[in-house]
Amino acid sequence: MHSTIRHINQWILSILLFLSPIAYGADLEIIIDKGIENALPIAIVPFGWSQAAGLPPIDISAIISNDLARSGRFAPMEEQDLPQRPNDFAQVNFKDWQKLGMENLVIGQLGQSATGDYVVNFRLLDVYKGKQIVGFSIPSGKDRLRRTAHEIADIIYEKLIGVRGAFATRIAYITLIKNRDGTKKYTLQSADADGFNPQILLTSPEPLLSPAWSPDGKKIAYVSFESKNSTVYVQDVITGKREKIASNPGINSAPAWSPDGSRLAMTLSKDGNAEIYVMNLSSKSLQRVTSNAAIDTEPAWSHNGNMLAFTSDRGGGPQIYEVSASGGEPKRLTFEGPYNARPRYSPDDTKLAVIHVENSVYRIAVVDRKSGQLNILTESRLDESPSFSPNGHMIIYTTTGFRGTELAATSTDGSVHKRLALEVGEVREPAWGPFMNQ
């Protein structure tokens, strides 16, 4: 099952990965397995609520605290240990927090107007300087309150870590339900980066594979076997409207968006052999990028739009190659180990996440594009489908866990590990979406 052909012919053998029933539209449970030892201490005080009667519609502070904790870079104080619960700057006794070793403090309030609109006010404070680092008043509708909390966590992350946070992003993944009568239901789903708000974008009795987000996060390309042969579609995330992109006889697989969203790289075998092609989505014109008797598959686009990385067995076994997006002679990038596949560029294009295989053990690794140095990040026996977070700090992938195949994530240096498991069943082929500016 774990032979070379598994990844080379991903479009067909990925079907074999779906082995267990899964919960339909269930939230993901996220468990931190490993965090960095010098995580920043921070306290997030429960936000005040402007309405005297009733509970707030959402616990803003808990979402922020969970986001920061899941990053592995922060150590939020437990709520029961808070020495005071200020909601305003004037209420803060900085000496109390200093005694507990808290470096930063987050306070805020959730308000509601007579018209039903919401406003979230928050302040990030430097405990030892006794000063505000940043503060905002953010208007929000009820259906956007969770996203607003993620946006606040992003702001805190950027101010204290120096890199834009990726909490207010989404992930896509494939799931399968195996019914008692023997029928199957495949689903393409998206969810918030913390696993909440899952949305089913498509259901099918036939396999769905290889979801890929458009650069603006408004569309997803994927492979469907609804017509009993692989077909590449592009679907609008909001409306559900979709367009058939490639349905040639043979292989149509592994779609990858260009950074400007105007083109789609794919693996097609319409001319007899699996090669990398690029389609202009406006004109539907095709450009063949590779031409080799070997199988070329799993293209990935560099973020500067100049290069395509792909998997090829032209050297005798699956390895990563790179070629100009306009064509030319490919250059081999990986040499360590007999098997490297499924490349994905880091946001700064300095690294590639890959599946590295030795002795039938599949692990996620990062390859430096210049030096070729390979760093193995994971420790399980079957880790696959890596996808970078848009800020480049984490990689989401699939792994084997207590419940079968689960989603997991690791930091790009391997210092932080976390698992994202459905309460029941399995998920596959994760893709981390882009930053959302709207």
Secondary structure per residue as TSV (DSSP state, phi and psi in degrees):
chain	resnum	aa	ss	phi	psi
A	1	M	-	360.0	-30.4
A	2	H	-	-103.0	42.3
A	3	S	S	-84.1	172.5
A	4	T	H	-53.9	-41.4
A	5	I	H	-64.8	-17.6
A	6	R	H	-59.2	-44.9
A	7	H	H	-87.5	-32.5
A	8	I	H	-62.9	-43.6
A	9	N	T	-103.3	52.4
A	10	Q	H	-54.5	-36.5
A	11	W	H	-59.2	-25.4
A	12	I	H	-111.9	-38.0
A	13	L	H	-81.4	-14.7
A	14	S	G	-62.6	-22.7
A	15	I	G	-58.3	-36.1
A	16	L	G	-68.7	-13.1
A	17	L	G	-75.9	-20.7
A	18	F	-	-86.1	102.6
A	19	L	-	-116.3	-19.4
A	20	S	S	-130.4	155.8
A	21	P	-	-69.1	151.8
A	22	I	-	-132.2	161.3
A	23	A	-	-70.4	141.2
A	24	Y	T	-89.9	109.6
A	25	G	T	69.6	27.2
A	26	A	-	-80.9	151.3
A	27	D	-	-69.5	156.8
A	28	L	E	-94.5	138.9
A	29	E	E	-95.3	128.6
A	30	I	E	-112.4	124.2
A	31	I	E	-122.5	124.8
A	32	I	E	-83.6	118.0
A	33	D	E	-87.7	-31.3
A	34	K	E	-156.4	131.2
A	35	G	-	-128.4	167.6
A	36	I	-	-73.5	146.9
A	37	E	T	-68.2	-32.7
A	38	N	T	-99.9	42.3
A	39	A	-	-59.8	142.9
A	40	L	E	-73.4	126.9
A	41	P	E	-72.1	135.1
A	42	I	E	-151.4	147.4
A	43	A	E	-119.3	129.7
A	44	I	E	-115.3	108.8
A	45	V	-	-80.2	138.6
A	46	P	-	-51.8	131.3
A	47	F	-	-69.6	143.9
A	48	G	E	-68.5	160.0
A	49	W	E	-129.0	126.1
A	50	S	S	-71.5	-21.1
A	51	Q	-	-92.0	125.8
A	52	A	S	-65.8	-38.0
A	53	A	S	-97.1	143.8
A	54	G	S	81.7	166.3
A	55	L	-	-94.4	153.9
A	56	P	-	-63.2	153.1
A	57	P	S	-67.8	-18.7
A	58	I	S	-156.8	148.9
A	59	D	-	-91.5	91.1
A	60	I	H	-58.7	-46.7
A	61	S	H	-64.4	-36.1
A	62	A	H	-66.5	-39.3
A	63	I	H	-64.7	-44.5
A	64	I	H	-61.5	-46.5
A	65	S	H	-61.5	-44.5
A	66	N	H	-65.1	-40.4
A	67	D	H	-58.1	-51.2
A	68	L	H	-64.9	-38.8
A	69	A	H	-65.5	-41.0
A	70	R	H	-66.7	-22.2
A	71	S	T	-68.7	-19.2
A	72	G	T	79.6	-6.5
A	73	R	S	-99.6	-6.3
A	74	F	E	-127.4	151.0
A	75	A	E	-122.9	83.7
A	76	P	E	-65.8	141.6
A	77	M	-	-68.9	139.8
A	78	E	-	-63.3	141.9
A	79	E	G	-59.3	-38.1
A	80	Q	G	-68.5	-14.8
A	81	D	G	-94.5	-2.3
A	82	L	-	-63.3	127.5
A	83	P	S	-74.7	-23.6
A	84	Q	-	-155.1	166.8
A	85	R	-	-131.1	67.5
A	86	P	-	-75.3	147.0
A	87	N	S	-115.1	-4.7
A	88	D	S	-134.9	151.0
A	89	F	G	-56.1	-40.5
A	90	A	G	-65.4	-20.3
A	91	Q	G	-86.3	-8.2
A	92	V	-	-80.7	125.3
A	93	N	-	-101.0	96.5
A	94	F	H	-62.3	-29.4
A	95	K	H	-64.0	-35.8
A	96	D	H	-61.0	-40.5
A	97	W	H	-75.9	-33.9
A	98	Q	H	-64.3	-38.5
A	99	K	H	-61.7	-28.2
A	100	L	T	-93.0	1.9
A	101	G	T	77.2	18.0
A	102	M	-	-78.2	124.4
A	103	E	-	-86.0	-34.2
A	104	N	E	-136.2	152.7
A	105	L	E	-136.4	136.4
A	106	V	E	-117.3	125.0
A	107	I	E	-128.5	160.4
A	108	G	E	-177.8	177.7
A	109	Q	E	-142.1	144.9
A	110	L	E	-111.2	121.9
A	111	G	E	-118.1	155.3
A	112	Q	E	-133.5	132.5
A	113	S	-	-87.1	173.9
A	114	A	T	-64.0	-24.6
A	115	T	T	-84.3	-3.8
A	116	G	S	94.4	-3.2
A	117	D	-	-75.3	157.7
A	118	Y	E	-116.1	152.1
A	119	V	E	-135.1	129.4
A	120	V	E	-109.5	119.1
A	121	N	E	-106.6	133.5
A	122	F	E	-144.8	156.1
A	123	R	E	-135.9	134.7
A	124	L	E	-103.3	122.0
A	125	L	E	-115.7	143.3
A	126	D	E	-89.3	112.4
A	127	V	T	-65.8	-41.0
A	128	Y	T	-78.7	-28.3
A	129	K	T	-89.9	-15.4
A	130	G	T	65.9	30.7
A	131	K	E	-128.9	159.6
A	132	Q	E	-80.9	133.2
A	133	I	E	-87.1	-45.0
A	134	V	E	-159.2	154.0
A	135	G	E	-158.9	143.3
A	136	F	E	-142.1	156.8
A	137	S	E	-116.1	115.1
A	138	I	E	-116.5	115.3
A	139	P	E	-71.0	146.4
A	140	S	E	-157.5	142.5
A	141	G	-	-83.2	166.4
A	142	K	G	-60.1	-37.4
A	143	D	G	-76.9	-4.8
A	144	R	G	-112.8	3.5
A	145	L	H	-62.7	-41.1
A	146	R	H	-63.6	-42.4
A	147	R	H	-63.6	-39.3
A	148	T	H	-59.8	-40.6
A	149	A	H	-62.8	-41.4
A	150	H	H	-63.1	-38.8
A	151	E	H	-64.6	-37.0
A	152	I	H	-65.0	-43.1
A	153	A	H	-60.9	-36.9
A	154	D	H	-62.1	-42.8
A	155	I	H	-63.3	-44.8
A	156	I	H	-62.2	-44.6
A	157	Y	H	-59.0	-46.1
A	158	E	H	-66.6	-40.6
A	159	K	H	-67.6	-34.8
A	160	L	H	-97.9	-27.4
A	161	I	H	-100.4	-29.4
A	162	G	S	93.6	6.8
A	163	V	S	-131.2	140.4
A	164	R	-	-56.1	132.8
A	165	G	-	-72.9	157.9
A	166	A	-	-124.6	29.9
A	167	F	T	-76.8	-31.3
A	168	A	T	-91.3	43.6
A	169	T	-	-120.5	178.3
A	170	R	E	-129.0	159.1
A	171	I	E	-119.9	153.8
A	172	A	E	-120.9	152.5
A	173	Y	E	-162.4	165.9
A	174	I	E	-107.8	140.7
A	175	T	E	-131.7	167.7
A	176	L	E	-141.7	135.0
A	177	I	E	-110.7	125.7
A	178	K	E	-106.1	110.0
A	179	N	-	-79.1	160.5
A	180	R	T	-64.9	-25.9
A	181	D	T	-83.5	5.8
A	182	G	S	93.6	-9.5
A	183	T	-	-78.6	162.1
A	184	K	E	-127.7	151.0
A	185	K	E	-134.6	115.1
A	186	Y	E	-93.7	144.4
A	187	T	E	-133.2	143.8
A	188	L	E	-103.4	121.1
A	189	Q	E	-126.8	156.4
A	190	S	E	-129.0	155.0
A	191	A	E	-152.1	161.7
A	192	D	E	-59.2	158.7
A	193	A	T	-60.6	-21.2
A	194	D	T	-92.1	6.2
A	195	G	S	91.7	-7.0
A	196	F	-	-85.9	169.3
A	197	N	S	54.9	50.4
A	198	P	-	-67.9	140.3
A	199	Q	E	-130.2	130.6
A	200	I	E	-86.6	119.1
A	201	L	E	-92.6	-27.2
A	202	L	E	-161.9	141.5
A	203	T	E	-123.0	149.1
A	204	S	E	-156.2	145.0
A	205	P	S	-76.8	-8.6
A	206	E	S	-112.1	159.9
A	207	P	-	-58.7	145.5
A	208	L	E	-121.0	139.5
A	209	L	E	-141.8	162.0
A	210	S	E	54.5	52.8
A	211	P	E	-64.4	140.5
A	212	A	E	-143.2	125.5
A	213	W	E	-76.8	142.3
A	214	S	-	-70.8	157.9
A	215	P	T	-60.3	-26.7
A	216	D	T	-92.1	0.5
A	217	G	S	72.8	10.8
A	218	K	S	-95.5	-15.0
A	219	K	E	-136.8	157.2
A	220	I	E	-130.9	129.2
A	221	A	E	-93.6	146.9
A	222	Y	E	-160.3	172.9
A	223	V	E	-111.6	134.2
A	224	S	E	-127.6	146.5
A	225	F	-	-108.6	25.7
A	226	E	T	-58.6	-33.0
A	227	S	T	-92.7	16.9
A	228	K	S	70.9	4.9
A	229	N	S	-140.4	153.2
A	230	S	-	-64.0	134.0
A	231	T	E	-137.5	136.8
A	232	V	E	-95.1	128.1
A	233	Y	E	-119.5	156.9
A	234	V	E	-122.1	126.1
A	235	Q	E	-123.9	136.9
A	236	D	E	-72.8	128.0
A	237	V	T	-67.0	-36.0
A	238	I	T	-83.4	-51.5
A	239	T	T	-85.1	-22.9
A	240	G	-	82.9	-6.0
A	241	K	-	-65.4	136.4
A	242	R	E	-133.7	158.9
A	243	E	E	-128.7	133.8
A	244	K	E	-78.4	124.4
A	245	I	E	-102.0	-44.7
A	246	A	E	-145.6	123.1
A	247	S	-	-141.3	42.8
A	248	N	-	-72.2	158.1
A	249	P	S	-58.6	138.6
A	250	G	S	93.8	-144.8
A	251	I	-	-85.7	129.3
A	252	N	E	-133.3	104.7
A	253	S	E	-153.7	172.7
A	254	A	E	54.0	56.2
A	255	P	E	-68.5	144.3
A	256	A	E	-143.8	128.3
A	257	W	E	-79.8	143.2
A	258	S	-	-72.1	156.3
A	259	P	T	-59.2	-28.2
A	260	D	T	-91.4	-0.8
A	261	G	S	76.1	7.2
A	262	S	S	-91.2	-17.3
A	263	R	E	-133.6	159.3
A	264	L	E	-132.0	122.1
A	265	A	E	-86.6	141.6
A	266	M	E	-148.3	163.8
A	267	T	E	-99.9	122.6
A	268	L	E	-129.9	146.3
A	269	S	-	-118.9	25.4
A	270	K	T	-62.9	-23.0
A	271	D	T	-100.9	12.3
A	272	G	S	111.6	-24.7
A	273	N	S	-134.9	149.8
A	274	A	-	-70.6	113.4
A	275	E	E	-132.1	166.2
A	276	I	E	-91.3	128.9
A	277	Y	E	-124.8	156.7
A	278	V	E	-123.7	127.1
A	279	M	E	-106.6	131.9
A	280	N	E	-78.0	116.9
A	281	L	T	-70.9	-20.6
A	282	S	T	-79.4	-49.3
A	283	S	T	-92.2	-15.6
A	284	K	-	65.1	16.4
A	285	S	-	-75.6	146.7
A	286	L	E	-112.5	139.9
A	287	Q	E	-120.9	124.8
A	288	R	E	-82.7	125.8
A	289	V	-	-97.9	-38.6
A	290	T	-	-115.0	156.8
A	291	S	-	-153.0	99.3
A	292	N	-	-156.8	149.3
A	293	A	S	-67.0	-19.0
A	294	A	S	-76.6	174.4
A	295	I	-	-93.8	122.3
A	296	D	E	-110.3	127.5
A	297	T	E	-153.4	178.3
A	298	E	E	54.9	55.4
A	299	P	E	-69.3	150.5
A	300	A	E	-139.1	139.9
A	301	W	E	-98.7	131.8
A	302	S	-	-66.5	153.0
A	303	H	T	-73.1	-16.6
A	304	N	T	-86.3	-3.7
A	305	G	S	80.2	3.7
A	306	N	S	-90.8	-28.3
A	307	M	E	-127.5	157.4
A	308	L	E	-125.2	127.7
A	309	A	E	-98.6	148.8
A	310	F	E	-156.2	167.8
A	311	T	E	-98.8	135.0
A	312	S	E	-145.8	147.6
A	313	D	-	-103.9	23.4
A	314	R	T	-64.5	-18.6
A	315	G	T	-95.8	6.1
A	316	G	S	110.6	-20.6
A	317	G	S	-154.8	164.4
A	318	P	-	-61.7	122.8
A	319	Q	E	-142.4	166.3
A	320	I	E	-94.1	131.5
A	321	Y	E	-124.1	162.5
A	322	E	E	-135.6	139.7
A	323	V	E	-142.1	153.1
A	324	S	E	-60.3	142.0
A	325	A	T	-62.7	-18.8
A	326	S	T	-93.4	1.6
A	327	G	-	104.4	175.0
A	328	G	-	132.7	-165.3
A	329	E	-	-87.7	120.8
A	330	P	-	-67.9	152.0
A	331	K	E	-116.5	131.5
A	332	R	E	-75.6	133.7
A	333	L	-	-107.7	-28.3
A	334	T	-	-112.2	137.3
A	335	F	-	-134.5	-14.5
A	336	E	S	-87.6	116.8
A	337	G	S	90.4	160.2
A	338	P	S	-81.9	-8.1
A	339	Y	E	-153.0	115.1
A	340	N	E	-136.3	133.5
A	341	A	E	-149.2	172.2
A	342	R	E	50.9	67.2
A	343	P	E	-73.1	147.3
A	344	R	E	-142.2	126.2
A	345	Y	E	-72.9	143.1
A	346	S	-	-71.5	157.3
A	347	P	T	-55.7	-28.9
A	348	D	T	-94.4	5.0
A	349	D	S	64.6	13.4
A	350	T	S	-86.9	-19.4
A	351	K	E	-134.0	163.4
A	352	L	E	-127.2	129.5
A	353	A	E	-85.1	135.4
A	354	V	E	-140.2	166.0
A	355	I	E	-93.7	120.4
A	356	H	E	-110.4	127.2
A	357	V	E	-124.9	128.4
A	358	E	E	-143.9	135.6
A	359	N	T	53.7	40.4
A	360	S	T	64.4	19.1
A	361	V	E	-107.0	121.8
A	362	Y	E	-101.3	121.0
A	363	R	E	-135.7	159.2
A	364	I	E	-88.3	133.4
A	365	A	E	-135.5	162.2
A	366	V	E	-119.9	132.0
A	367	V	E	-111.9	129.1
A	368	D	E	-75.9	124.8
A	369	R	T	-66.0	-32.0
A	370	K	T	-81.1	-50.4
A	371	S	T	-88.0	-23.0
A	372	G	-	80.2	0.7
A	373	Q	-	-64.3	135.1
A	374	L	E	-112.0	129.9
A	375	N	E	-121.1	115.0
A	376	I	E	-78.7	128.8
A	377	L	-	-102.2	-27.5
A	378	T	-	-115.8	168.5
A	379	E	-	-127.8	-0.4
A	380	S	S	-79.7	176.7
A	381	R	S	-92.5	-15.9
A	382	L	B	-143.4	83.6
A	383	D	-	-113.8	129.9
A	384	E	E	-145.1	175.0
A	385	S	E	56.0	59.5
A	386	P	E	-72.6	146.6
A	387	S	E	-149.7	123.9
A	388	F	E	-71.6	144.8
A	389	S	-	-68.5	154.2
A	390	P	T	-64.5	-18.2
A	391	N	T	-94.2	-1.4
A	392	G	S	78.4	4.4
A	393	H	S	-87.0	-22.9
A	394	M	E	-132.2	158.8
A	395	I	E	-128.4	124.8
A	396	I	E	-93.2	146.4
A	397	Y	E	-159.5	178.5
A	398	T	E	-107.1	148.5
A	399	T	E	-147.0	168.6
A	400	T	E	-91.1	136.6
A	401	G	E	-139.6	-163.2
A	402	F	T	-62.2	-31.4
A	403	R	T	-105.8	17.4
A	404	G	E	103.4	-141.3
A	405	T	E	-81.7	128.9
A	406	E	E	-125.3	162.8
A	407	L	E	-82.1	147.5
A	408	A	E	-146.5	167.7
A	409	A	E	-144.3	148.6
A	410	T	E	-136.8	149.9
A	411	S	E	-70.1	158.8
A	412	T	T	-70.3	-11.4
A	413	D	T	-104.2	2.4
A	414	G	S	79.5	5.3
A	415	S	S	-81.8	-19.2
A	416	V	-	-124.1	128.3
A	417	H	E	-127.5	140.6
A	418	K	E	-148.9	150.7
A	419	R	E	-111.3	143.1
A	420	L	E	-123.6	98.9
A	421	A	E	-114.8	136.4
A	422	L	E	-68.9	152.0
A	423	E	S	-61.9	-32.0
A	424	V	S	-138.3	137.2
A	425	G	S	91.5	-161.8
A	426	E	-	-133.3	158.3
A	427	V	E	-134.6	160.7
A	428	R	E	-142.4	163.3
A	429	E	E	47.8	62.3
A	430	P	E	-72.1	149.6
A	431	A	E	-137.5	123.0
A	432	W	E	-84.8	127.2
A	433	G	-	-75.8	170.4
A	434	P	-	-79.2	173.0
A	435	F	-	-60.4	140.1
A	436	M	-	-107.2	120.8
A	437	N	-	-92.6	-8.5
A	438	Q	-	-106.7	360.0
